[in-house]
């Protein structure tokens, strides 16, 4: 079976796209090849790493990457998870299905570390919920079984 390729994009590739990449790798197993990138590269946010670790998903070795390195590659799906990345998303040369989901940027949260971590958790859970729904839709369309448990 050929794995479908998914690229998740946000502005800085520091939180939303990194969390989406981690969740999708776990939920879809070996059915998808998943990468994430940003229109700019920064670093993977430490609170994103912590929020994902709470689910048993380790993204601590992930690095922030720019979308430029992926443009020439074939992607079945390009998912933008913020409005800025959606507006600045490059054109991919191969046939690609573009999907846009707008999530709040948790790295912009202010206040105490516990309060900011709560925002990361909420956004993580919103992303995971959206991915579970999308995977269930993919399963219905293709007849493939994709685990959406967790």
Rosetta blueprint (number, residue, H / E / L):
1 X L
2 X L
3 X L
4 X E
5 X E
6 X E
7 X E
8 X E
9 X E
10 X E
11 X L
12 X L
13 X L
14 X L
15 X L
16 X H
17 X H
18 X H
19 X H
20 X H
21 X H
22 X H
23 X H
24 X H
25 X H
26 X H
27 X H
28 X H
29 X H
30 X H
31 X H
32 X E
33 X E
34 X E
35 X E
36 X E
37 X E
38 X E
39 X L
40 X L
41 X L
42 X L
43 X L
44 X L
45 X L
46 X H
47 X H
48 X H
49 X H
50 X H
51 X H
52 X H
53 X H
54 X L
55 X L
56 X L
57 X L
58 X L
59 X L
60 X L
61 X L
62 X L
63 X L
64 X L
65 X L
66 X E
67 X H
68 X H
69 X H
70 X H
71 X L
72 X L
73 X L
74 X L
75 X L
76 X L
77 X E
78 X E
79 X E
80 X E
81 X L
82 X L
83 X H
84 X H
85 X H
86 X H
87 X H
88 X H
89 X L
90 X L
91 X L
92 X L
93 X L
94 X L
95 X L
96 X L
97 X E
98 X E
99 X E
100 X E
101 X L
102 X L
103 X L
104 X L
105 X L
106 X H
107 X H
108 X H
109 X L
110 X L
111 X L
112 X L
113 X H
114 X H
115 X H
116 X H
117 X H
118 X H
119 X H
120 X H
121 X H
122 X H
123 X H
124 X H
125 X H
126 X H
127 X H
128 X H
129 X H
130 X H
131 X H
132 X H
133 X H
134 X H
135 X H
136 X H
137 X H
138 X H
139 X H
140 X H
141 X H
142 X H
143 X L
144 X L
145 X L
146 X L
147 X L
148 X L
149 X L
150 X L
